[in-house]
């Protein structure tokens, strides 16, 4: 639950494709109370030892202000299915006055 007018730090844990990928930012799209969030990484080919194994987990944080007094639906992009369809982790958060 969020409280209207309060600021929240929302932690996002994501997996980098390789150890040569670094966090570049977040792609955020809002439509009313629905917010779609995706992590954007950049690739540095200068590392000759790129690997898709090991600890590829990383974290980012969103600073979010509850500006509505009803609820939010967060849709965190998880990737694409085998059929190429976007997959999301959906979290609905009620907001209290």
C-alpha positions in Angstrom: 0.0 0.0 0.0 1.1 3.5 -0.8 0.1 6.7 1.0 -1.1 9.6 -1.3 1.7 12.2 -1.7 4.5 10.0 -0.2 7.7 9.1 -2.1 8.8 5.5 -2.4 12.0 3.8 -3.6 11.1 0.8 -5.6 13.9 -1.7 -6.0 14.1 -3.7 -9.3 16.3 -6.7 -9.6 17.1 -7.8 -13.1 19.5 -10.1 -15.0 22.0 -8.7 -17.4 22.4 -10.7 -20.7 26.2 -10.9 -20.2 28.8 -9.4 -17.8 29.6 -6.8 -20.6 26.1 -5.2 -20.2 25.7 -2.3 -17.8 22.7 -0.4 -16.6 21.7 2.5 -18.9 18.4 3.5 -17.4 14.7 2.7 -17.3 12.1 2.8 -20.0 8.9 4.0 -18.3 5.5 4.5 -20.0 2.5 5.8 -18.1 -1.2 5.5 -19.1 -3.5 6.7 -16.3 -2.7 4.5 -13.4 -0.8 1.8 -15.4 3.0 2.1 -15.5 5.1 -0.1 -17.7 8.7 -0.4 -16.7 11.6 -2.0 -18.5 15.4 -2.0 -17.7 17.7 -0.7 -20.5 21.2 -1.9 -20.6 24.2 -1.0 -22.8 26.8 -3.3 -24.2 30.5 -2.7 -24.0 32.4 -4.9 -26.5 35.8 -3.7 -25.1 35.7 -6.5 -22.6 37.3 -9.6 -24.3 35.9 -11.9 -21.6 32.2 -11.4 -22.1 30.2 -14.2 -20.5 26.6 -15.1 -20.1 27.3 -17.0 -16.9 28.2 -16.0 -13.4 26.6 -13.3 -11.3 24.6 -11.4 -13.9 22.0 -10.1 -11.4 21.9 -6.3 -10.8 19.7 -3.8 -9.1 18.1 -0.5 -10.0 15.8 1.9 -8.0 12.9 4.0 -9.0 11.9 7.0 -6.9 8.1 7.1 -7.2 5.6 9.6 -5.8 2.0 8.4 -5.3 0.1 11.2 -7.1 -3.2 9.3 -7.4 -5.5 8.4 -4.5 -6.8 5.1 -5.8 -4.3 2.5 -7.1 -1.4 1.9 -9.5 -0.8 -1.1 -11.7 3.0 -1.6 -12.3 3.9 -3.8 -15.2 7.6 -4.8 -15.0 8.8 -6.2 -18.4 10.4 -9.6 -17.9 11.3 -10.4 -21.5 9.7 -12.2 -24.4 8.1 -15.7 -24.4 9.2 -18.4 -26.9 6.4 -17.1 -29.1 7.8 -13.6 -29.0 5.1 -12.2 -26.8 6.1 -9.6 -24.1 5.9 -11.0 -20.6 5.3 -8.8 -17.5 5.3 -9.1 -13.7 2.1 -7.2 -12.8 1.8 -5.7 -9.3 -1.3 -3.7 -8.2 -0.7 -1.2 -5.4 -3.6 0.4 -3.6 -3.2 4.1 -2.5 -4.7 5.4 0.8 -5.4 9.0 1.5 
